Amino acid sequence: MRYTLMLFLLLSISSCGQGTLTDQREKERLGIENQITTDKLIILVKVKGQADLKKVINQNWPDDIETTYNIFKNQRGQIIYVGEFPTSQSGDWTLGLKHYFGDNGKLISFEKRLSYFNEDCTDGAVIETIIELYDNDFKVIKTTKTQTDNKGEELKVKDCGHVYNWTFDKRGTVNELVQLKKIRL
């Protein structure tokens, strides 16, 4: 009986700790998201045919943009958010990849938001959002997936399929992501 009680307590404590970490990560992600304002973003763009990213100043956008990067730093000057927004030449889709980092530079959350057309699900666009929360060892501790129409109404179809089966570059630290994407500030 005593061993059963000890086992129950150990399982309760470990599962409680996991819930606390997911709640903490979600709170951190939302805290970063609430701090982001367009006037505080550093905006860089990848222009077709050029290796280096260009900084956008005073809304002076170059032509032939392949990808836009939005970078946000905390009050200590550390990058805590990198948003990556590839350009659809056809206009059939929009994609946002958002990386949220803790003060220690480790990934706390990754969000993919894809909008696309699928008339089997809705008259307008399907907006699919997947949010992953990470522990300090770069392991996913929670995944949330939602699909809504362009009015924000949740779709009744379980999985509005699409043909966009891309792989995404996620890195466990801000330094690894910045190096991979060749972001120089």
N, C-alpha and C positions, 0 to 999 in steps of 0.2 A: 504494500500500500504506500509506504513511504517513498519507494523508488518511482512508483507511478506518479505521485504528486510532484516529485523533483523533475521528472521528465516533462510533465505538463507545464510546470513553471518555466523550464528552459525553452520549450517550444513557444510559449506565450511571449517571453521576453524577446526571442529572436524575431518572431513575426511582428511584434510591436515595433521593434527597432527598424525593420524594413519599411513599415508604413510611415514611420516618422521621417525616414530619409526621403521617401517619395514625396511626402508633403513638403519637406524642406526644399527639395529640388523644384517643385512646382511653384512654391512661393518665391524662390530666387529667380526663376524664369519670368514670372509675372512682374517681379520688382524691376528687373532689367527692362522688360518691355514697356513698363510705365514711365521709365526715365527717358526713353528714346524720343527725341524731337528732331524734326528735319533740320533745324538750325544748328544742332549739335553733331550731326552726322558728318563723317568724312566720306565723300563719294568718289570712288574710283571706277573706271571703265576699262574693259578690254576691247580694243578696237581691232577689227579684222585686219590681218596682215601685220600687226605690230606685236612685238614680244612683251614690251613693258606696259604696265597699266598707267593710265592717265588720270590725273586728279581733275574733277569737275569743280570749277570755281565760278560763283555767281550765275549758276544755271547755264553756263556756256558749254552745251553738250556737243561733242563731236559727232560726225556721221559714222555709219557702219559699226555700231556698237554690238558686240557679241554678248557681253555679260556686264552687268552693273554690280558693284560691291558697295554695300553700306557698312561702315565701320563706326562703332560707338565705343568711347573710352570712359572709364569711371573717373572720379575726381582725382585719383592718383596717377592718371595717365595710362592705365592698363586697358588693353582691348578686352571688353567683356561681351561684345556682340559683333558678329560678322554675318551680314545678309548677302546672299548671292542670288542674282536674278538674271538667268539666261534670257536672251531675246529670241522669240519665235518669229522667224522670217515670214511664215505663212499666217500667223495670227490665230492658229487653231488652238493654242494653249498658252497659258502663262504658268510660270513656275517660280516659287520662292523657296530658297533653302536658308534656314535661319539657324545659326550656331550660337548658343549661349554659354558663356564661360564664367566660372567662379573667380573669386579674387586670387585663388591659387593657380589660375591659368588652365584648369582642367575643365573639360566639357561637362556641363551639367544637363544640357538639353539640346536636341536637334529637332527642328520642325520642317516638314515638307508640306507645302501647300501648292496643289496642282489644280488648275481650272482647265476644263476641256468640255467639248460638246459630245453629248450622247443622248440622242432623241428617244432612246428606249427608256431612259430614266426621267427626263425632264425636258421641257420646251427650251429652256435656256442652257446655261452652263452648269456643269457639275463642279462643285468645289470640294476637293478631297484634302483633308488635313490629317497628317500623321505626326504625332508628337511622341518623341522618345525621351525618357529621363534616364540619366546615367549615374552610376556610383563612382567613387574615386578611382576604381580600377578599369574604367571605360567599359563597364558591362551595363546592358540595358536592364533597368529595374522596373520600368513600366512603359507600355505603349498604348496610346489612345488613337483611334481612327474614327473620323467623322466624315460623312458625305452630306452636303447640303446643296440646295439649288441656289441660284443667284439672288434669291430673296431671303436667304438664311434659314429656310425651312429644311428640316432634316428629311432626307429621302427615305421612302419606305422600302426601296429596293436594297437588299443586303449589300450587294457589291456591284456598283455601276462600273463595269469593266472599261478598260482603255488599252490602247496599244503601246503606251509609253512605258516601256520596261527598262528604264535607265538605272545605272548604278551610280551612287553618289559618294563623293569623297568626304568621309567623316574622319576626323582625327581626334585623338584623346586630349590634345592640348592646343591652346591658341598658337603657340610657337610652331607646332607641326603644320597647322592649317595655313598660317601666314606664309610659311616657307613653300608649301605645296602650291598655293595660289599666286605666289610671287608678289605678295602685298608688301610694298615698301612705303612707309609713311615719312 
